[in-house]
Amino acid sequence: MIRNIFGYPIMQVPLELDLEKLTAFAYDVKKTNPESAQHTNEGGWHSTSLGQLPSIHIQHNYINEEFDNLKASIQQQLKIYHTEFFKNTKFQHNVEPLLSDTWLNINSKHNWNDWHTHPDGVFSGSFYVKHDGDTNGDIIFKNPLESQLEYIKIIHKLHRGAVHTYNDLLSKKVRITPEPNMLLIFPAWLYHKVSQNLNDSDRISLSFDTIIL
């Protein structure tokens, strides 16, 4: 499914990967490199780069069959998303999206991620290895037009009792509750955050950036 929010397409598609193997892989990586990188994460564990392009410096060389299957599945869906996003766009030469970086996130109870974009990517996304419903933390996207004067005027005029629920184009924020084995792909410049994990179980995801070559 490709869902348009704020006028931008967001791909939301279920995959069929072995989540037990990917969960074990995530904890193995954390055991190998327990120190968390600090970016937008408030608590939790954020791995260093798992790497993709040969030019990316990585501290460890992770070899795992199901991780390779996941990257191949993401790459396949990226091509579909790329085609939809750039429909009717003409490039000077043939281009395609390519995974440029990947990293793991393990967020325990009360961990969350603050508002951010991915300035090093064209598209970004997350794959959910372990997620136990909305108390485990939703991903929330912010409307990029929220601070624009014309948007404020429209919302102010519609707010006078006329609207019960805003659609994905006019909403200030759109919240998505992930499910295990769900892949999300979205423009890297959309502000997003992950709400606090209120569950006793860990939330495990793999995030990524892409470039176009």
C-alpha positions in Angstrom: 0.0 0.0 0.0 1.2 3.5 -0.8 -0.5 6.2 1.3 -0.3 9.9 0.5 0.2 12.1 3.6 0.7 15.8 3.2 0.8 15.1 -0.5 3.8 12.8 -0.2 3.6 9.0 -0.8 4.4 6.8 2.2 4.9 3.1 1.4 3.5 0.7 4.0 4.0 -2.9 3.1 4.1 -6.2 5.0 7.1 -8.5 4.4 7.5 -12.2 5.1 10.8 -12.5 7.0 11.9 -14.7 9.9 11.5 -12.3 12.8 12.9 -14.7 15.3 16.2 -14.8 13.4 16.2 -11.0 12.9 15.5 -10.5 16.6 18.4 -12.8 17.5 20.6 -10.9 15.0 19.7 -7.5 16.6 20.6 -8.7 20.1 23.8 -10.3 18.8 24.8 -7.0 17.2 24.1 -5.2 20.4 26.1 -7.7 22.4 29.0 -7.3 20.0 28.8 -3.5 20.1 26.9 -2.5 23.3 27.7 1.2 23.3 24.9 3.2 21.8 25.3 5.9 19.2 23.6 9.1 20.2 21.5 10.8 17.6 17.8 11.5 18.1 17.3 8.6 20.6 16.4 9.4 24.2 17.5 6.3 25.9 17.6 3.0 24.1 20.3 1.5 21.9 21.2 2.8 18.4 23.8 0.8 16.6 26.6 2.2 14.6 26.3 1.8 10.8 25.7 -1.7 9.6 26.9 -0.5 6.2 25.8 -0.9 2.7 27.9 1.0 0.2 31.6 0.1 0.0 32.5 3.6 0.9 30.8 3.6 4.2 33.1 3.0 7.2 31.8 0.3 9.5 33.4 -0.9 12.7 32.1 -4.5 12.3 31.4 -6.8 9.4 28.0 -8.3 10.1 27.1 -11.4 8.1 23.6 -12.8 8.5 21.5 -14.6 5.9 18.1 -13.1 7.1 19.6 -9.6 7.4 20.7 -10.1 3.7 17.2 -11.2 2.9 15.8 -8.1 4.6 18.1 -5.7 2.6 17.1 -7.5 -0.6 13.4 -7.1 0.2 13.9 -3.4 1.0 15.8 -2.8 -2.2 12.9 -4.5 -4.2 10.3 -2.3 -2.5 12.5 0.8 -3.0 12.3 0.4 -6.7 8.5 0.3 -6.6 8.4 3.4 -4.4 10.9 5.2 -6.6 8.7 4.6 -9.6 5.7 5.9 -7.8 7.4 8.9 -6.3 9.1 10.0 -9.6 6.1 9.2 -11.9 6.3 11.4 -15.0 9.8 12.7 -14.0 12.4 12.5 -16.7 16.0 12.0 -15.7 19.1 12.7 -17.9 20.1 9.0 -17.5 18.9 5.8 -15.9 18.9 6.1 -12.1 17.8 3.8 -9.3 17.5 4.0 -5.5 20.2 2.3 -3.5 20.5 1.6 0.2 23.2 3.9 1.5 23.1 3.2 5.3 21.4 0.8 7.7 21.3 0.7 11.5 19.4 -1.1 14.3 17.3 0.4 17.1 16.3 -1.3 20.3 14.1 0.8 22.5 13.1 -0.4 26.0 10.4 1.0 28.2 10.3 4.8 28.4 12.7 5.2 25.4 11.8 7.3 22.4 13.2 9.3 19.5 12.8 13.1 19.1 11.8 15.0 16.0 14.2 14.7 13.1 14.8 14.3 9.4 17.5 12.2 7.6 19.6 14.8 5.8 21.9 12.2 4.3 19.2 10.4 2.4 16.7 10.9 -0.4 14.3 8.3 0.9 14.4 6.8 4.4 12.5 4.0 6.2 12.1 1.5 8.9 11.4 -2.2 9.2 9.8 -3.4 12.4 11.3 -6.6 13.8 9.5 -6.5 17.1 6.5 -4.3 17.9 3.7 -5.0 20.3 1.0 -2.4 19.5 0.5 1.3 20.1 1.9 1.2 23.7 5.2 0.1 22.2 5.5 3.5 20.4 4.1 4.9 17.2 5.9 6.7 14.4 4.5 10.2 14.0 5.0 12.4 10.9 4.7 16.2 11.0 3.1 18.2 8.2 5.9 20.3 6.5 3.3 23.0 5.8 2.3 23.4 9.5 4.3 26.6 9.9 3.2 28.2 6.6 0.8 31.1 6.7 -1.6 29.9 4.1 -1.9 26.5 5.8 -2.7 28.3 9.1 -5.4 30.4 7.4 -7.0 27.3 5.9 -7.0 25.4 9.2 -8.4 28.4 11.0 -11.3 28.8 8.6 -12.1 25.1 8.7 -11.8 24.9 12.5 -15.1 26.7 13.2 -17.0 23.5 13.9 -17.0 22.3 10.2 -14.4 19.5 10.5 -14.6 16.5 12.7 -11.4 14.8 11.5 -8.8 16.2 9.1 -7.5 14.0 6.2 -3.9 13.1 5.6 -3.4 16.3 3.5 -4.5 18.8 6.1 -3.6 17.0 9.4 -0.9 18.6 11.5 0.5 15.2 12.4 -0.1 11.7 11.1 0.4 8.7 13.5 1.2 5.2 12.2 1.2 2.2 14.6 3.8 -0.3 13.3 3.3 -4.0 13.1 5.9 -6.8 13.1 7.2 -7.4 9.6 6.0 -4.0 8.4 8.2 -1.9 6.1 7.8 1.9 5.9 9.4 4.1 3.2 9.1 7.8 3.2 10.8 11.0 1.9 13.9 11.6 4.1 13.0 15.3 4.6 9.7 14.6 6.4 10.0 15.4 10.1 9.1 12.4 12.2 9.5 11.1 15.8 8.9 7.9 17.7 6.7 8.1 20.7 7.7 6.8 24.1 7.6 3.0 24.6 5.2 2.4 27.4 5.4 -1.4 27.1 7.6 -3.7 29.1 8.8 -5.4 25.9 11.5 -4.0 23.6 10.7 -2.3 20.3 13.2 -3.4 17.6 13.5 -1.8 14.2 16.0 -1.5 11.4 16.2 2.0 9.9 17.8 3.0 6.6 18.7 5.8 4.2 18.9 5.7 0.5 20.5 7.6 -2.3 19.8 7.7 -6.1 22.6 6.6 -8.5 
